[in-house]
Amino acid sequence: MSEVPVLANTAVAIVGIVVLIVRFRVNPVISLVVGSLYLGLATGLGVTRTIRTITTGFGDIMAEVGLLIAFGVLMGAVLQETGAIEQLVDRLLHVFGPRRLPHSMALTIGTLLQAIYLDVLLVICAPLARTASRRIGPLGSARMGAALAIGLESGIVLMVPGVGALALAALLHVPLGTMLLWGLVLIVPTVLVSVTTMSFLFRRGLWNSATDEDAAVASQTAAPAPPHTQKADTAEPARVRPVPAVAVVGGAPAPGPAGPGNRRPGRLAAGPAPGSAGAAVPCGRWKDPPLLVRFAPLVTALLMIGGGAVAQATHARNPVLSFVSSPVVALLTGLVGTLIVARLTVGRERVERALVRGFKDSGQILILTAVGGSLAAVVGAGGLGRILRGYFSTGGHIAPLLLVWAVAAALHLAVGSVTISAITTAGILAPIAPGLGLDPVLVALAIGAGSLFAVHVTSNTFWLLQSLMGQTTRGTLKSCTLGVSVASVVALLLLLPLSVFL
C-alpha cells in the first residue's frame, strides 16, 4: 500500500481513539483495541492477520512487563496500608524544614514512592502537604500543590516502577535497569528545577491567594494554626468535590463520574488512616518500625535492578548477578520483604485486604499496557514505521527528539491522560524507534516528557489536587497545569544534551 492511504488511515485511527475516549467516554482499553482493529483492516492486513497481530502484541507485552506491574502495584498497596507514607512525609518535614519541603517531597514522590497507586498517593499526601503549607507561609498552598503535581506525574512516566515507565520500557524494548538509571538521572534535576521555577514565579506575583485559594484556606495560611491544631488537622478527612464525567484511574481516563458517590472501595473513604492514632494495631505487633525498615525492601529491589544495569554497561557477566538483578526477581524480593514487614506491623488481615485492593488496581493498568503493545504491533505490520522512519531520521539527534516529544504532547492535550498518551505514542513510534539513530531509552524518556505537557481539566489528578489542596480552578491551572508543563519542557531541555552521550 502506498504512503498516503497508510498515513490517512493511521490518522483516522488515532483521531477515532481520542474521540471514543473523550467524546463518547468509551473505556480506553476498548478504544485502543477498536482503533487497532480498524488500522489493521484499513491497511490491508486482513481479518485473520489483524486479529493475530493484536493478540500477539498483547501477549508479548504481558510476558515482558505483566509481573513487574503487578508486583509494583501490590508493593505500593501494602506500603499504603502500613502508614509508611505519612511517616516518611513527617520525617521529610523534620529533616528539611517547611521551606525546603516542596523540593524534598516532590523528589521523594517522583522517585521512591512510584510503587504507590497514583490516586492513593495523592489522597494520602495532599492533606499532609496542605497542613505543612501553613508553616511555609503565604505561598505554601501554591508551592506544595505544584510540588505534588510535578512529583506525581513526572514519576509515572520517568521513574521505575511507575506504571508508565514500565510500559514505555516494555513497548520500546528498553532494559528495565537502563530505564531506571537514566530515568533517575533525568527526573532528579527535572523535579528540582521545575519546583524552583514555579516557586520563583509564585514569588513574582503569579499566585494570588484571594482568587487562587478557597477563602478558608487563605485565612488559615495568613494566620497559621498553633502546633497542637496543626497536628489534629493532619488526620482530618479530605474534602472531595465532584469531578467531571471523564475520570482518571491511575492516570487513565475511565467513563463515568468520579465524585464521592462513585468511589472504589478503599480509595477516599473517611476514617482513620492506616498507621494513624485511630487505626487498630494488633497487640504484640511491631507498632512503629523505623522508616528505613519500612522502605528497605523497595530500596533493595531498585538497587538490584540498578546493579544489573551497571553490570551490563561494564560488560560484567555472572550468572548469579544476572539472576539477582532480573527485574522479576528484584521486584518479587521487594514484595516479599514488604509483606514480611507489613505482617509484623499491621497483621495478616490488613495485609490481605491491601493485596485484594492491589489486585483490583492492577487489572486495568495491565490490560491498558498490553493493548498499547497491540497497537504497536499493528502499526508495525501496517507499514507506518517504514514510512515515518524517513521523516524522523533527519536532523541529527535533536529533531527526532523534538518530534517524539511533540507527538506525545499533542496526544496528551487531546486525551488528557499522561499514561494513555505515553502508551499510545510508544505504540505508534515503537516500529520506527530502531531507525531513529537514538538509544531507545532516549525515545522512551522523550515520550514520557511529552506526555506530561498540559495536565488539564480532563485529568482526575487536576480535580483531586484542587479539592484536597483547597485551591480554585484558576489556582489549580497554575499549580498543576503550568507546573507539570514546566516539568515537561525542562525534561526535554535536559534530554537534548544527554542525546550526545547516549
Backbone torsions as a table, in degrees:
resi	resn	phi	psi	omega
1	MET	NA	141.3	-178.9
2	SER	-70.4	172.1	-173.8
3	GLU	-66.1	-43.0	-172.2
4	VAL	-60.6	-50.0	178.7
5	PRO	-60.5	-38.3	179.5
6	VAL	-64.0	-47.6	179.8
7	LEU	-63.0	-42.4	-178.5
8	ALA	-65.3	-45.4	-179.2
9	ASN	-67.8	-34.7	175.8
10	THR	-64.4	-42.2	177.9
11	ALA	-62.2	-42.0	178.3
12	VAL	-62.8	-41.9	-179.6
13	ALA	-63.2	-44.6	-178.5
14	ILE	-66.4	-46.4	178.6
15	VAL	-61.6	-40.0	178.8
16	GLY	-62.5	-40.9	177.6
17	ILE	-61.5	-44.9	-179.9
18	VAL	-62.6	-44.9	-178.4
19	VAL	-64.5	-41.8	179.1
20	LEU	-60.9	-41.5	-177.6
21	ILE	-72.7	-48.9	-170.8
22	VAL	-84.4	-47.8	-173.5
23	ARG	-82.2	-44.8	-174.8
24	PHE	-102.0	-0.3	175.0
25	ARG	56.1	38.5	174.7
26	VAL	-79.7	142.4	-179.8
27	ASN	-55.0	136.7	-177.8
28	PRO	-55.6	-36.3	179.6
29	VAL	-61.1	-48.1	179.6
30	ILE	-64.5	-41.2	-179.1
31	SER	-61.6	-42.9	-179.4
32	LEU	-67.4	-37.1	177.9
33	VAL	-67.8	-43.3	177.9
34	VAL	-60.8	-44.1	177.8
35	GLY	-62.1	-39.1	178.4
36	SER	-66.1	-41.1	177.2
37	LEU	-61.1	-47.0	179.6
38	TYR	-60.2	-46.7	-176.3
39	LEU	-63.1	-41.7	178.8
40	GLY	-63.6	-44.5	-180.0
41	LEU	-69.3	-39.1	-176.5
42	ALA	-71.3	-27.4	-179.5
43	THR	-94.2	10.2	171.2
44	GLY	85.9	19.3	178.5
45	LEU	-74.5	-23.9	-176.7
46	GLY	85.2	163.7	-174.5
47	VAL	-64.4	-51.2	-174.7
48	THR	-63.3	-48.3	-177.5
49	ARG	-68.0	-35.5	178.8
50	THR	-62.2	-48.3	-179.2
51	ILE	-65.1	-41.6	179.3
52	ARG	-64.1	-39.0	179.0
53	THR	-65.6	-42.1	-179.9
54	ILE	-63.6	-47.9	-177.5
55	THR	-69.2	-35.8	178.1
56	THR	-66.9	-43.7	177.7
57	GLY	-62.3	-39.8	177.2
58	PHE	-61.0	-48.4	-177.2
59	GLY	-67.6	-37.2	-179.3
60	ASP	-62.0	-43.4	-179.1
61	ILE	-70.5	-40.3	178.3
62	MET	-61.6	-39.6	179.4
63	ALA	-65.1	-33.0	-175.3
64	GLU	-83.4	-37.3	-169.0
65	VAL	-129.2	-4.9	-174.5
66	GLY	-59.0	-51.1	-179.8
67	LEU	-64.2	-34.7	-178.0
68	LEU	-64.7	-44.7	178.9
69	ILE	-64.5	-44.4	-179.1
70	ALA	-61.3	-46.6	-179.7
71	PHE	-62.9	-41.6	-179.7
72	GLY	-63.9	-45.5	-179.3
73	VAL	-65.7	-41.3	179.3
74	LEU	-64.1	-41.5	178.4
75	MET	-61.1	-43.3	179.1
76	GLY	-64.0	-40.0	179.6
77	ALA	-63.3	-39.9	-179.9
78	VAL	-70.1	-40.7	176.9
79	LEU	-60.5	-39.9	178.7
80	GLN	-63.6	-39.5	-177.9
81	GLU	-65.9	-30.2	-176.9
82	THR	-83.5	-5.9	-178.9
83	GLY	77.8	19.1	-177.2
84	ALA	-65.9	-31.4	-175.8
85	ILE	-67.8	-44.7	179.3
86	GLU	-60.0	-41.3	-179.9
87	GLN	-65.3	-38.3	-180.0
88	LEU	-66.4	-44.5	179.3
89	VAL	-63.5	-40.3	177.7
90	ASP	-62.2	-38.6	178.9
91	ARG	-68.5	-38.9	177.3
92	LEU	-61.1	-42.6	179.4
93	LEU	-63.5	-38.8	-178.7
94	HIS	-70.0	-40.2	-175.3
95	VAL	-79.2	-46.5	-172.5
96	PHE	-96.2	-15.3	-178.2
97	GLY	80.4	162.7	-174.3
98	PRO	-64.4	-34.4	-173.7
99	ARG	-73.5	-28.1	177.3
100	ARG	-98.7	3.2	-179.0
101	LEU	-62.7	-40.1	179.1
102	PRO	-55.3	-43.6	179.9
103	HIS	-67.8	-47.7	-176.1
104	SER	-67.6	-38.6	-178.2
105	MET	-71.1	-43.1	178.8
106	ALA	-62.1	-40.9	-179.1
107	LEU	-68.1	-40.2	179.2
108	THR	-66.6	-43.9	178.8
109	ILE	-63.3	-42.0	-177.0
110	GLY	-72.2	-18.9	-176.9
111	THR	-115.1	-69.5	-170.9
112	LEU	-71.0	-33.6	-169.2
113	LEU	-97.2	14.5	-176.3
114	GLN	-72.6	-7.9	172.9
115	ALA	-72.7	-18.4	-178.3
116	ILE	-78.9	136.3	175.9
117	TYR	-56.1	133.4	-168.2
118	LEU	-57.0	-51.3	-178.0
119	ASP	-60.0	-40.1	179.3
120	VAL	-64.8	-44.7	-179.3
121	LEU	-61.4	-40.4	179.1
122	LEU	-66.5	-43.4	-178.4
123	VAL	-66.6	-33.5	178.1
124	ILE	-72.6	-46.9	-170.6
125	CYS	-79.7	-31.9	-173.6
126	ALA	-62.1	-47.0	177.3
127	PRO	-61.7	-36.2	176.9
128	LEU	-66.1	-41.4	178.7
129	ALA	-66.8	-36.8	179.6
130	ARG	-65.7	-39.5	177.0
131	THR	-66.0	-44.0	179.9
132	ALA	-65.7	-29.1	-177.2
133	SER	-62.7	-25.6	179.4
134	ARG	-68.1	-26.2	-179.2
135	ARG	-87.5	-14.9	179.9
136	ILE	-77.6	-37.6	-179.9
137	GLY	131.4	-164.7	-175.4
138	PRO	-60.0	-27.7	-179.2
139	LEU	-98.6	15.4	-175.5
140	GLY	-61.5	-45.4	-179.2
141	SER	-62.8	-42.3	-179.7
142	ALA	-64.4	-48.0	-176.1
143	ARG	-67.2	-42.6	-179.2
144	MET	-70.7	-37.3	177.4
145	GLY	-62.6	-45.3	178.2
146	ALA	-64.3	-41.0	-179.9
147	ALA	-62.5	-43.6	178.8
148	LEU	-61.7	-48.0	-177.4
149	ALA	-62.5	-45.2	-178.7
150	ILE	-64.5	-46.7	-179.6
151	GLY	-64.2	-44.7	-177.8
152	LEU	-63.5	-54.2	-172.9
153	GLU	-73.3	-38.1	179.5
154	SER	-64.4	-40.7	-177.8
155	GLY	-64.6	-31.6	-177.7
156	ILE	-57.4	-43.6	-171.7
157	VAL	-106.9	-11.7	-176.5
158	LEU	-109.7	-17.0	-170.0
159	MET	-128.2	124.7	171.2
160	VAL	-71.0	133.4	12.3
161	PRO	-101.7	38.4	172.9
162	GLY	-57.6	140.4	-172.5
163	VAL	-63.1	-36.7	177.7
164	GLY	-66.5	-40.7	178.4
165	ALA	-64.1	-41.0	176.9
166	LEU	-62.3	-42.1	-179.8
167	ALA	-66.5	-43.3	179.0
168	LEU	-61.9	-43.5	179.4
169	ALA	-60.9	-40.6	-179.0
170	ALA	-69.6	-46.8	-176.5
171	LEU	-65.6	-33.7	-177.6
172	LEU	-101.9	6.8	175.7
173	HIS	57.8	47.3	176.3
174	VAL	-96.7	125.5	175.1
175	PRO	-54.1	135.8	-172.8
176	LEU	-62.7	-35.9	177.0
177	GLY	-62.9	-39.8	177.0
178	THR	-64.1	-42.4	178.0
179	MET	-62.7	-38.8	179.8
180	LEU	-64.8	-49.1	-175.5
181	LEU	-67.0	-48.8	-178.2
182	TRP	-74.0	-29.8	173.3
183	GLY	-63.9	-39.2	177.1
184	LEU	-65.9	-42.3	178.3
185	VAL	-59.8	-36.5	-177.9
186	LEU	-82.1	-42.1	-169.9
187	ILE	-72.6	-32.0	-178.0
188	VAL	-61.9	-55.8	177.9
189	PRO	-66.7	-32.0	178.8
190	THR	-60.3	-48.3	-179.2
191	VAL	-65.6	-46.6	-177.1
192	LEU	-64.2	-45.4	-180.0
193	VAL	-66.6	-40.8	-177.2
194	SER	-67.4	-44.9	179.0
195	VAL	-64.4	-40.3	177.6
196	THR	-64.0	-41.7	179.0
197	THR	-62.2	-45.2	-179.7
198	MET	-65.7	-39.4	176.9
199	SER	-60.6	-40.9	178.1
200	PHE	-62.4	-45.2	-179.7
201	LEU	-65.2	-39.3	178.4
202	PHE	-63.5	-40.1	179.5
203	ARG	-68.9	-23.3	-179.3
204	ARG	-91.7	15.5	171.9
205	GLY	104.1	3.8	179.9
206	LEU	-65.1	-33.0	-174.8
207	TRP	-99.5	132.4	176.6
208	ASN	-125.5	107.2	-175.5
209	SER	-58.8	-31.4	-177.3
210	ALA	-65.8	-33.4	-176.8
211	THR	-110.3	-17.8	-174.5
212	ASP	-102.0	-8.1	178.4
213	GLU	-127.9	152.8	170.9
214	ASP	-61.7	149.3	-176.8
215	ALA	-57.2	-40.1	-178.0
216	ALA	-64.5	-40.2	-179.4
217	VAL	-68.0	-41.7	-179.8
218	ALA	-61.4	-40.3	180.0
219	SER	-69.5	-35.3	177.7
220	GLN	-66.8	-36.8	-179.8
221	THR	-70.3	-37.2	-179.5
222	ALA	-68.4	-32.7	179.2
223	ALA	-126.3	88.3	-175.8
224	PRO	-55.7	142.0	-178.9
225	ALA	-74.1	152.1	176.2
226	PRO	-62.8	159.7	-173.9
227	PRO	-53.6	-40.8	-176.3
228	HIS	-68.2	-33.0	177.6
229	THR	-69.1	-40.6	179.3
230	GLN	-60.1	-41.3	-178.9
231	LYS	-63.9	-40.1	179.8
232	ALA	-67.4	-35.7	-177.8
233	ASP	-68.6	-19.8	-176.4
234	THR	-60.3	-36.6	-177.7
235	ALA	-94.0	9.9	-178.0
236	GLU	-67.9	131.6	179.8
237	PRO	-59.7	139.1	-178.4
238	ALA	-70.6	141.2	177.6
239	ARG	-94.0	115.0	-173.8
240	VAL	-113.7	127.8	178.8
241	ARG	-91.8	161.3	174.5
242	PRO	-62.4	147.6	179.2
243	VAL	-117.8	167.4	-177.1
244	PRO	-61.1	171.8	-173.6
245	ALA	-64.9	-29.7	178.0
246	VAL	-89.5	105.0	-179.3
247	ALA	-101.6	164.5	-179.7
248	VAL	-119.8	125.4	178.1
249	VAL	-110.1	107.3	-178.2
250	GLY	64.4	31.9	178.4
251	GLY	91.6	-0.3	-178.8
252	ALA	-119.6	126.2	-178.7
253	PRO	-60.5	140.2	176.0
254	ALA	-131.1	143.2	-176.0
255	PRO	-67.7	153.6	175.7
256	GLY	96.9	158.9	-179.5
257	PRO	-67.2	152.9	179.6
258	ALA	-121.4	28.6	-179.6
259	GLY	-78.1	-173.6	-175.9
260	PRO	-60.3	-27.5	-178.3
261	GLY	-80.8	-4.4	-177.0
262	ASN	-130.7	38.4	178.7
263	ARG	-83.5	153.5	172.8
264	ARG	-83.8	156.3	-178.1
265	PRO	-57.4	136.8	173.9
266	GLY	84.2	3.0	-174.1
267	ARG	-85.8	-71.8	-173.4
268	LEU	-120.5	18.9	-176.6
269	ALA	-64.6	139.8	179.6
270	ALA	-71.8	159.9	-179.6
271	GLY	135.6	174.4	-178.1
272	PRO	-61.1	131.9	177.0
273	ALA	-71.8	148.4	177.4
274	PRO	-56.9	132.2	179.8
275	GLY	84.7	-4.8	-179.2
276	SER	-83.5	177.0	-175.9
277	ALA	-64.9	-27.8	-176.9
278	GLY	-87.1	-5.2	-178.1
279	ALA	-85.2	139.2	-179.2
280	ALA	-74.4	134.2	177.5
281	VAL	-120.3	121.4	-177.7
282	PRO	-58.5	144.1	179.4
283	CYS	-64.9	143.7	177.7
284	GLY	83.5	-1.3	179.5
285	ARG	-84.9	165.1	176.1
286	TRP	-81.0	93.6	-167.2
287	LYS	-68.3	-37.4	-172.8
288	ASP	-141.1	73.9	177.7
289	PRO	-67.6	155.6	178.7
290	PRO	-59.4	152.6	-178.4
291	LEU	-58.7	-38.9	-179.9
292	LEU	-61.9	-36.3	179.1
293	VAL	-67.8	-40.3	-179.2
294	ARG	-60.1	-42.0	-174.5
295	PHE	-100.2	-1.4	-178.2
296	ALA	-57.2	-43.1	179.2
297	PRO	-62.2	-41.9	179.1
298	LEU	-65.1	-45.7	179.4
299	VAL	-62.4	-40.4	178.4
300	THR	-60.8	-42.9	178.9
301	ALA	-61.0	-44.9	179.9
302	LEU	-65.2	-38.4	178.3
303	LEU	-66.6	-36.9	177.4
304	MET	-63.4	-43.6	178.9
305	ILE	-66.4	-45.1	179.0
306	GLY	-62.5	-37.0	177.6
307	GLY	-61.8	-36.0	176.8
308	GLY	-64.8	-38.9	178.3
309	ALA	-66.0	-41.1	178.1
310	VAL	-63.7	-42.9	178.9
311	ALA	-62.3	-39.1	178.7
312	GLN	-66.2	-40.3	-179.7
313	ALA	-67.1	-31.9	-179.5
314	THR	-94.4	5.1	177.8
315	HIS	59.7	32.5	176.0
316	ALA	-83.5	127.0	-177.3
317	ARG	-117.5	118.5	179.1
318	ASN	-151.9	122.9	-177.1
319	PRO	-58.1	-40.3	-179.9
320	VAL	-65.4	-45.2	179.2
321	LEU	-63.2	-40.0	178.7
322	SER	-61.9	-40.5	179.3
323	PHE	-67.5	-48.1	-176.6
324	VAL	-65.1	-37.4	-176.2
325	SER	-86.0	-0.9	175.4
326	SER	-59.8	130.7	-177.5
327	PRO	-55.3	-37.9	179.9
328	VAL	-64.6	-45.9	179.6
329	VAL	-65.9	-41.4	-177.8
330	ALA	-63.5	-49.1	-178.3
331	LEU	-71.3	-31.8	174.4
332	LEU	-64.6	-41.2	176.2
333	THR	-60.4	-44.1	178.3
334	GLY	-62.5	-40.4	-179.7
335	LEU	-66.5	-45.7	180.0
336	VAL	-62.1	-44.5	177.8
337	GLY	-61.6	-41.1	178.1
338	THR	-63.9	-39.2	178.6
339	LEU	-64.4	-40.3	180.0
340	ILE	-63.7	-47.5	179.1
341	VAL	-61.7	-41.9	-178.6
342	ALA	-66.2	-39.9	178.5
343	ARG	-61.5	-39.3	178.4
344	LEU	-72.3	-22.8	-174.6
345	THR	-92.1	-52.3	-172.6
346	VAL	-117.6	-6.2	176.5
347	GLY	94.8	163.4	-174.4
348	ARG	-64.6	-40.8	-174.5
349	GLU	-60.5	-46.7	-179.3
350	ARG	-70.8	-30.8	175.9
351	VAL	-65.6	-43.7	178.2
352	GLU	-62.0	-39.9	178.4
353	ARG	-62.7	-40.3	178.5
354	ALA	-65.3	-38.9	179.4
355	LEU	-65.6	-41.1	177.5
356	VAL	-59.9	-44.1	178.2
357	ARG	-63.9	-39.1	179.2
358	GLY	-64.6	-40.6	178.0
359	PHE	-64.2	-37.7	176.9
360	LYS	-64.4	-44.0	-178.1
361	ASP	-64.5	-36.7	-172.9
362	SER	-76.5	-17.6	-175.2
363	GLY	-58.4	-57.0	-177.9
364	GLN	-66.4	-35.7	179.8
365	ILE	-62.4	-44.2	-179.4
366	LEU	-62.6	-47.4	-176.5
367	ILE	-67.7	-40.6	179.8
368	LEU	-61.6	-43.9	177.8
369	THR	-62.1	-42.1	-177.2
370	ALA	-67.6	-38.8	178.8
371	VAL	-70.9	-22.5	169.3
372	GLY	-61.5	-37.7	174.3
373	GLY	-65.4	-36.0	176.2
374	SER	-62.6	-45.7	178.9
375	LEU	-61.6	-42.4	179.5
376	ALA	-61.5	-40.9	-179.2
377	ALA	-65.6	-41.4	179.7
378	VAL	-67.9	-41.4	178.0
379	VAL	-59.1	-43.6	179.6
380	GLY	-65.9	-43.5	-178.7
381	ALA	-69.1	-29.2	-178.0
382	GLY	-78.5	-9.1	176.2
383	GLY	96.4	1.3	-178.6
384	LEU	-65.2	-36.5	-179.6
385	GLY	-58.4	-44.0	179.9
386	ARG	-62.7	-36.9	-178.0
387	ILE	-72.7	-45.8	-175.6
388	LEU	-74.2	-21.1	-176.3
389	ARG	-57.7	-37.2	179.9
390	GLY	-68.3	-35.4	179.9
391	TYR	-71.4	-35.1	-174.2
392	PHE	-89.8	-13.6	-173.0
393	SER	-94.9	10.2	178.2
394	THR	-104.8	153.2	173.6
395	GLY	90.1	23.0	176.8
396	GLY	70.5	-146.0	-176.7
397	HIS	-87.1	-33.1	-170.7
398	ILE	-69.0	-48.1	-176.4
399	ALA	-59.2	-48.0	178.0
400	PRO	-60.2	-40.3	179.3
401	LEU	-63.6	-41.9	178.4
402	LEU	-63.0	-40.2	-180.0
403	LEU	-67.6	-42.0	177.8
404	VAL	-60.4	-47.2	178.5
405	TRP	-59.7	-43.0	-176.9
406	ALA	-66.0	-39.5	178.7
407	VAL	-62.3	-46.1	179.7
408	ALA	-65.0	-40.1	179.5
409	ALA	-64.6	-41.7	-179.9
410	ALA	-64.4	-42.1	178.5
411	LEU	-65.9	-36.2	178.6
412	HIS	-67.9	-39.2	176.8
413	LEU	-60.3	-36.0	-178.1
414	ALA	-77.6	-45.6	-173.3
415	VAL	-87.9	-40.6	179.5
416	GLY	87.9	11.6	179.6
417	SER	-125.9	127.1	178.7
418	VAL	-62.0	-48.1	-175.9
419	THR	-65.7	-46.7	-177.2
420	ILE	-66.4	-42.1	179.7
421	SER	-63.9	-38.3	178.7
422	ALA	-66.4	-46.1	-178.2
423	ILE	-66.4	-42.4	-179.9
424	THR	-65.1	-43.2	178.3
425	THR	-62.0	-43.4	178.1
426	ALA	-62.8	-37.7	178.0
427	GLY	-63.7	-36.9	179.8
428	ILE	-73.4	-41.1	-171.1
429	LEU	-93.6	-13.2	-177.5
430	ALA	-54.9	-41.7	-179.2
431	PRO	-64.6	-25.5	-177.3
432	ILE	-100.4	-7.8	-175.9
433	ALA	-55.6	-42.0	-178.9
434	PRO	-63.8	-23.8	-177.8
435	GLY	-94.6	7.4	-178.2
436	LEU	-83.3	-12.7	-176.4
437	GLY	76.1	17.5	-178.7
438	LEU	-119.6	151.1	171.6
439	ASP	-63.9	134.9	-178.1
440	PRO	-54.8	-30.4	-179.7
441	VAL	-66.7	-31.1	175.5
442	LEU	-66.1	-41.7	177.7
443	VAL	-62.4	-44.1	179.6
444	ALA	-61.3	-45.5	-178.5
445	LEU	-69.7	-34.4	176.8
446	ALA	-66.1	-38.9	175.9
447	ILE	-64.2	-45.2	178.6
448	GLY	-59.9	-42.8	179.0
449	ALA	-63.8	-43.3	-179.6
450	GLY	-66.1	-35.5	-178.6
451	SER	-69.5	-9.9	177.5
452	LEU	-84.0	-14.1	-170.1
453	PHE	-68.3	123.4	171.9
454	ALA	64.0	62.5	167.3
455	VAL	-66.6	119.4	-171.5
456	HIS	-132.5	-154.3	-165.3
457	VAL	-71.9	-8.1	174.9
458	THR	-88.7	0.7	-179.7
459	SER	-99.3	134.4	177.8
460	ASN	-67.1	-28.6	175.8
461	THR	-57.8	-40.5	179.8
462	PHE	-57.9	-50.1	-174.1
463	TRP	-76.4	-35.4	175.3
464	LEU	-64.0	-41.7	179.4
465	LEU	-64.5	-41.0	178.8
466	GLN	-59.8	-47.1	-176.3
467	SER	-70.6	-48.7	-173.5
468	LEU	-71.7	-27.8	178.2
469	MET	-94.8	-2.2	177.4
470	GLY	67.8	38.6	-179.7
471	GLN	-107.4	155.9	173.0
472	THR	-78.9	170.8	177.4
473	THR	-61.0	-40.1	178.4
474	ARG	-62.3	-42.1	179.0
475	GLY	-65.9	-39.3	-179.3
476	THR	-69.5	-31.2	174.0
477	LEU	-61.4	-31.1	178.6
478	LYS	-80.7	-52.0	-174.1
479	SER	-73.0	-39.3	-175.9
480	CYS	-94.7	-60.2	-175.9
481	THR	-61.8	-53.1	-179.9
482	LEU	-67.9	-41.1	-177.7
483	GLY	-60.7	-47.9	-179.2
484	VAL	-71.4	-32.0	175.9
485	SER	-64.5	-39.7	175.2
486	VAL	-60.2	-43.2	178.2
487	ALA	-62.3	-37.5	178.4
488	SER	-61.6	-46.2	-179.0
489	VAL	-69.9	-42.0	178.7
490	VAL	-60.0	-43.8	179.3
491	ALA	-61.1	-41.2	178.2
492	LEU	-63.1	-45.6	-179.6
493	LEU	-63.1	-33.0	177.3
494	LEU	-75.7	-29.0	-179.9
495	LEU	-71.2	-33.2	-175.9
496	LEU	-57.5	-50.7	176.3
497	PRO	-68.5	-28.1	176.9
498	LEU	-63.0	-31.9	-177.6
499	SER	-63.9	-20.1	178.8
500	VAL	-71.6	-29.0	-174.5
501	PHE	-99.0	-13.4	-179.0
502	LEU	-106.6	NA	NA
